[in-house]
Amino acid sequence: MLLGLFHAQLWRGRGSIPDVHEMQQRLGEQLANNKLRQAANDQLASEIKDLQEGLEMVEEKARSELGMVKPNEMFVQFTD
């Protein structure tokens, strides 16, 4: 009787072989989905970094070549 109960629990209900198999399959799908989303996040982070550095380069060029001054700044130029 105990063996029959154990066998029934093994094939039906929570923690059964089919249930565990389904959970493993769902876990695999979720991990694959997480990888895709992480790759998208990494790409966006890279684009943000490129934009930030690009703006800094533009600002530096505008300051050195065009004498750009931000509000409440004073521009002083030294010449040799």
ChimeraX commands (.cxc) that place a marker at each C-alpha (Angstrom):
marker #1 position 0.00,0.00,0.00 radius 0.5
marker #1 position 2.81,2.42,0.90 radius 0.5
marker #1 position 4.57,1.58,-2.37 radius 0.5
marker #1 position 1.37,2.31,-4.30 radius 0.5
marker #1 position 1.00,5.67,-2.52 radius 0.5
marker #1 position 4.60,6.56,-3.27 radius 0.5
marker #1 position 4.15,5.55,-6.90 radius 0.5
marker #1 position 1.01,7.70,-7.23 radius 0.5
marker #1 position 2.81,10.70,-5.71 radius 0.5
marker #1 position 5.70,10.17,-8.11 radius 0.5
marker #1 position 3.46,10.52,-11.17 radius 0.5
marker #1 position 0.75,12.94,-9.96 radius 0.5
marker #1 position 0.56,16.06,-7.89 radius 0.5
marker #1 position 3.07,18.60,-6.75 radius 0.5
marker #1 position 6.68,17.51,-7.15 radius 0.5
marker #1 position 5.82,14.70,-9.53 radius 0.5
marker #1 position 8.08,13.77,-12.43 radius 0.5
marker #1 position 5.90,15.54,-15.05 radius 0.5
marker #1 position 5.60,18.59,-12.80 radius 0.5
marker #1 position 9.37,18.80,-12.30 radius 0.5
marker #1 position 9.93,18.33,-16.04 radius 0.5
marker #1 position 7.51,21.18,-16.80 radius 0.5
marker #1 position 9.23,23.44,-14.27 radius 0.5
marker #1 position 12.65,22.66,-15.77 radius 0.5
marker #1 position 11.32,23.49,-19.23 radius 0.5
marker #1 position 9.85,26.79,-17.98 radius 0.5
marker #1 position 13.13,27.58,-16.24 radius 0.5
marker #1 position 15.05,26.99,-19.46 radius 0.5
marker #1 position 12.69,29.27,-21.37 radius 0.5
marker #1 position 13.01,31.97,-18.70 radius 0.5
marker #1 position 16.81,31.75,-18.71 radius 0.5
marker #1 position 16.85,32.12,-22.51 radius 0.5
marker #1 position 14.49,35.09,-22.24 radius 0.5
marker #1 position 16.74,36.63,-19.56 radius 0.5
marker #1 position 19.78,36.27,-21.85 radius 0.5
marker #1 position 17.97,38.08,-24.67 radius 0.5
marker #1 position 16.87,40.88,-22.37 radius 0.5
marker #1 position 20.35,41.18,-20.85 radius 0.5
marker #1 position 21.85,41.49,-24.34 radius 0.5
marker #1 position 19.33,44.24,-25.15 radius 0.5
marker #1 position 20.16,46.01,-21.88 radius 0.5
marker #1 position 23.89,45.78,-22.59 radius 0.5
marker #1 position 23.37,47.25,-26.05 radius 0.5
marker #1 position 21.33,50.14,-24.64 radius 0.5
marker #1 position 23.96,50.80,-21.98 radius 0.5
marker #1 position 26.63,50.88,-24.68 radius 0.5
marker #1 position 24.57,53.32,-26.76 radius 0.5
marker #1 position 24.05,55.56,-23.72 radius 0.5
marker #1 position 27.77,55.56,-23.00 radius 0.5
marker #1 position 28.57,56.41,-26.63 radius 0.5
marker #1 position 26.07,59.27,-26.58 radius 0.5
marker #1 position 27.45,60.64,-23.32 radius 0.5
marker #1 position 31.04,60.49,-24.54 radius 0.5
marker #1 position 29.99,61.95,-27.89 radius 0.5
marker #1 position 28.35,64.92,-26.18 radius 0.5
marker #1 position 31.44,65.48,-24.06 radius 0.5
marker #1 position 33.60,65.50,-27.20 radius 0.5
marker #1 position 31.26,67.98,-28.90 radius 0.5
marker #1 position 31.30,70.22,-25.84 radius 0.5
marker #1 position 35.09,70.07,-25.59 radius 0.5
marker #1 position 35.46,70.97,-29.27 radius 0.5
marker #1 position 32.95,73.83,-28.94 radius 0.5
marker #1 position 34.82,75.17,-25.93 radius 0.5
marker #1 position 38.25,75.01,-27.52 radius 0.5
marker #1 position 37.42,76.07,-31.09 radius 0.5
marker #1 position 34.39,78.32,-30.64 radius 0.5
marker #1 position 34.91,79.62,-27.12 radius 0.5
marker #1 position 31.63,78.18,-25.83 radius 0.5
marker #1 position 30.78,79.31,-22.33 radius 0.5
marker #1 position 28.03,77.90,-20.14 radius 0.5
marker #1 position 25.75,80.21,-18.16 radius 0.5
marker #1 position 27.44,81.56,-15.00 radius 0.5
marker #1 position 30.91,80.69,-16.33 radius 0.5
marker #1 position 33.74,83.01,-17.16 radius 0.5
marker #1 position 35.96,82.35,-20.18 radius 0.5
marker #1 position 39.63,83.22,-19.71 radius 0.5
marker #1 position 42.12,82.57,-22.47 radius 0.5
marker #1 position 45.88,82.60,-21.97 radius 0.5
marker #1 position 48.19,83.03,-24.95 radius 0.5
marker #1 position 51.91,82.50,-25.14 radius 0.5
marker link #1:1,2 radius 0.2
marker link #1:2,3 radius 0.2
marker link #1:3,4 radius 0.2
marker link #1:4,5 radius 0.2
marker link #1:5,6 radius 0.2
marker link #1:6,7 radius 0.2
marker link #1:7,8 radius 0.2
marker link #1:8,9 radius 0.2
marker link #1:9,10 radius 0.2
marker link #1:10,11 radius 0.2
marker link #1:11,12 radius 0.2
marker link #1:12,13 radius 0.2
marker link #1:13,14 radius 0.2
marker link #1:14,15 radius 0.2
marker link #1:15,16 radius 0.2
marker link #1:16,17 radius 0.2
marker link #1:17,18 radius 0.2
marker link #1:18,19 radius 0.2
marker link #1:19,20 radius 0.2
marker link #1:20,21 radius 0.2
marker link #1:21,22 radius 0.2
marker link #1:22,23 radius 0.2
marker link #1:23,24 radius 0.2
marker link #1:24,25 radius 0.2
marker link #1:25,26 radius 0.2
marker link #1:26,27 radius 0.2
marker link #1:27,28 radius 0.2
marker link #1:28,29 radius 0.2
marker link #1:29,30 radius 0.2
marker link #1:30,31 radius 0.2
marker link #1:31,32 radius 0.2
marker link #1:32,33 radius 0.2
marker link #1:33,34 radius 0.2
marker link #1:34,35 radius 0.2
marker link #1:35,36 radius 0.2
marker link #1:36,37 radius 0.2
marker link #1:37,38 radius 0.2
marker link #1:38,39 radius 0.2
marker link #1:39,40 radius 0.2
marker link #1:40,41 radius 0.2
marker link #1:41,42 radius 0.2
marker link #1:42,43 radius 0.2
marker link #1:43,44 radius 0.2
marker link #1:44,45 radius 0.2
marker link #1:45,46 radius 0.2
marker link #1:46,47 radius 0.2
marker link #1:47,48 radius 0.2
marker link #1:48,49 radius 0.2
marker link #1:49,50 radius 0.2
marker link #1:50,51 radius 0.2
marker link #1:51,52 radius 0.2
marker link #1:52,53 radius 0.2
marker link #1:53,54 radius 0.2
marker link #1:54,55 radius 0.2
marker link #1:55,56 radius 0.2
marker link #1:56,57 radius 0.2
marker link #1:57,58 radius 0.2
marker link #1:58,59 radius 0.2
marker link #1:59,60 radius 0.2
marker link #1:60,61 radius 0.2
marker link #1:61,62 radius 0.2
marker link #1:62,63 radius 0.2
marker link #1:63,64 radius 0.2
marker link #1:64,65 radius 0.2
marker link #1:65,66 radius 0.2
marker link #1:66,67 radius 0.2
marker link #1:67,68 radius 0.2
marker link #1:68,69 radius 0.2
marker link #1:69,70 radius 0.2
marker link #1:70,71 radius 0.2
marker link #1:71,72 radius 0.2
marker link #1:72,73 radius 0.2
marker link #1:73,74 radius 0.2
marker link #1:74,75 radius 0.2
marker link #1:75,76 radius 0.2
marker link #1:76,77 radius 0.2
marker link #1:77,78 radius 0.2
marker link #1:78,79 radius 0.2
marker link #1:79,80 radius 0.2
view
